[in-house]
Amino acid sequence: MTPLRLAGAALLIGGLPATLFALFGLSGELDAEPALFGAGLSLGAGAVLGALWLTSLNRLARALRRAAEADAADTEPPPLPAAAEVAGEIGRLARALQRRSEEVGRMRRADAAILENLPDPLLLLSGSRALLRANRAARALFGTAPGEPGDAPAALRHPALSAAIDSALATGAPAAAEIALPVPVARELSARVIPLDPPLFDGGRILVVLADRTRERAVERMRADFVANASHELRTPLASLIGFIETLQGPARDDAEARDRFLAIMAEQAERMQRLLDDLLSLSRIETEEHRPPEGEADVAALLRAEAAALAPLFARRGATLDLVVPERLIARPADADQVAQVLRNLLDNALRHGREGGTVRAEAAAFPAGEGERPGVLVSVSDDGPGIPREHIPRLTERFYRVDRGRSRKAGGTGLGLAIVKHIVQRHRGRLEIESEEGKGATFRVWLPAGRG
């Protein structure tokens, strides 16, 4: 029997003593029949009163149970007025609790949606530094699926970030840190640690806001390297020009033989400076236009034949042979014909400079048919028979001013920008550049350009 039923039973039994006294004539002042009638009346009243209290208490208990469960559904009111009033207050309390619970739920969903959709990577930590949540941007940064920590714990263990978390917890003020993660992919991150007081509903005590600075820092280094390299490349021929001019103005003023030799060297250095400036301006224009796809079309076969004819004197000067294999017509579309010609010229010139003296350069162009997951295109391949390129240098060949052998490259007259120009033009055309080489067996450069349809 439940406590409520026991209470009702106790109330009912509490009226029995008077009834028994009356029933067995213990009063002495009452007649038997009135005593019997009074006992029955007392017994009936006690039973009714007990039933009412039992029912009221049961319904009050049900109302309290629903209020505790935040269930605002109305219950049947108790029969006793006072109990009915209490039950009504309980119902109002339950409805207020339900509204409060719904409001808290909406706030939690809004909080989760805000964290999830912020553009910066965010990590939410507990007071013990356990990772509670990582938003979409953080999962993308660390390459993880929802609910998986991925590389985030490695970042949180970084000494600089750990020290910033210590500082934020100790002082209650935000702290910052710069961290570098070498694996699985080298990244440079800026972190801002914000203590949360009071903590969030799920125990979130520390908010770590991250910013990926990898590309930004790489661009800064590239810009600094570019300025340094460009200055160096210009300074060398300029110093030669200044030195020879001073010599011609002084000791060699009347030396006809020295004058002719010096002027030839000066002309060569001036030409080198001009090539460098032309390549710098060309690269700047290409980078400016790189985000805009080209328009029109280019006959790659005709352009390759034209560039081969233009470079014929240079091939003859080095005693090299150009083996040209091209069809009658080969259209790349969409394409900028001038830029495609520049790609072909740079590839041929690069192969000539780095091939063997008196060797052979092979240039081929062919249609690349559409395949599974592949668009139709034009494939150009230029190969030399030079010393080849060590494997570790191949990924960096398209960097500005990068040279495998600086002395040999300068002696050959290269500016160090030709392959960088090729890369950016190919990217603008949404094409591909592939480089294959083996030491002692030459190098092959392949360019794929889209051919469109129709």
Secondary structure, DSSP 8 states (H G I E B T S, - for coil): --HHHHHHHHHHHTTHHHHHHHHTT-SSSS-HHHHHHHHHHHHHHHHHHHHHHHHHHHHHHHHHHHHHTT--------SSHHHHHHHHHHHHHHHHHHHHHHHHHHHHHHHHHHHHH-SS-EEEE-TT--EEEE-HHHHHHHT--TT--TTHHHHHTSHHHHHHHHHHHHHSS-EEEEEEE-SSS-EEEEEEEEE-SS--TT---EEEEEEE-HHHHHHHHHHHHHHHHHHHHHHHHHHHHHHHHHHHHTTTTT-HHHHHHHHHHHHHHHHHHHHHHHHHHHHHHHHHHTTS---S-EEHHHHHHHHHHHTHHHHHHHT-EEEEE--S--EESS--HHHHHHHHHHHHHHHHHHS-TT-EEEEEEEEE--BTTB--EEEEEEE--SS---GGGGGGTTSTT--SSHHHHHHHT--S-HHHHHHHHHHHTT-EEEEEE-TTS-EEEEEEEE----
